[in-house]
Each structure stands twice: as C-alpha cells, then as structure tokens.
Amino acid sequence: MPKIHLQLYSILREKLPPESKGRAILQLDEGATLTDLFNKLDIKRKMVTSVNGVHETDKSRQLQDGDKVKIFSSISGG
C-alpha cells in the first residue's frame, strides 16, 4: 500500500487538521489514482496538481509509494 506525501495549499488546508499546516502522509490502496485521492479528501472542484514537482493533468495517474503530491486551488484572486 503506497504512502504519499501530500501538501495542500490555501483553502484546501481545511481538509486536514489545523496542526498539520496542510501537510500529511497518507496511505492509499494499491493502484490508487489522483481521482481516488481527490475523492478521499472530498475535493470536488477543479484543482492544479503536481506529482514529484511535475504538473499533472491526468487524474487517472496511479500514485506510487513515496510520491510527493501538491494540490493547489485553480482559482486565483486579482
């Protein structure tokens, strides 16, 4: 079962306990994808995601043990 390093930004930090400061290590089922991660976190809006420092648009990408996933809100202020 892969463990991923997760970092959430801006309002998404509310998906994790405040003391985590938007960071967590999550254990996922074997073969879990970014879509599975979004479902686990109850994220329904469109987000910007990077895996291991590379922008990722394929939400069906399978996550591997040790992957570093960052999720940003796609909405920015002006």
C-alpha positions in Angstrom: 0.0 0.0 0.0 1.7 3.2 -1.1 2.3 6.1 1.2 2.2 9.5 -0.4 3.5 12.9 0.9 0.6 15.4 0.5 0.7 19.1 0.7 -2.4 21.2 0.3 -2.5 24.9 -0.3 -4.8 27.8 0.6 -8.4 26.9 1.5 -7.7 23.2 0.8 -5.7 23.1 4.1 -9.1 22.8 5.8 -9.2 19.2 4.6 -6.6 18.3 7.2 -6.3 19.1 10.9 -5.0 22.7 11.6 -1.8 21.5 13.3 -0.8 19.7 10.1 -0.3 23.0 8.3 -1.6 21.4 5.1 0.9 18.5 5.1 0.2 14.8 5.6 1.5 11.4 4.8 -1.5 9.3 3.5 -1.6 5.6 3.0 -3.6 4.7 -0.1 -4.9 1.4 -1.6 -2.6 -0.3 -4.2 -3.3 1.2 -7.6 -4.9 4.4 -6.2 -5.1 7.3 -8.6 -5.2 11.0 -8.2 -9.0 10.8 -8.7 -9.1 8.3 -5.7 -7.0 10.8 -3.6 -9.4 13.7 -4.6 -12.4 11.5 -3.5 -10.7 10.6 -0.2 -10.2 14.3 0.5 -13.7 15.2 -0.7 -12.3 17.6 -3.3 -14.9 18.2 -6.0 -13.6 21.4 -7.7 -11.0 21.6 -10.4 -7.5 21.8 -8.9 -4.0 22.2 -10.1 -1.9 19.2 -9.1 1.8 18.3 -9.2 3.4 14.9 -8.6 7.1 14.9 -7.7 7.4 18.5 -8.9 5.8 18.0 -12.3 2.4 19.5 -13.3 0.0 16.6 -13.7 -3.3 16.9 -15.6 -4.1 13.1 -15.9 -6.3 12.4 -12.8 -6.1 8.7 -13.7 -2.4 8.6 -12.9 -1.6 5.9 -10.4 0.3 7.0 -7.3 3.4 5.2 -6.2 4.9 4.8 -2.8 6.9 8.0 -1.9 5.2 10.3 -4.4 5.0 13.9 -3.4 1.6 15.4 -4.3 0.8 19.1 -4.1 -2.7 20.3 -4.7 -3.5 24.0 -5.4 -6.8 25.8 -5.9 -7.2 26.6 -9.6 -8.9 29.9 -8.6 -6.7 32.9 -8.1 -7.5 36.4 -6.9 -6.8 39.5 -8.8 
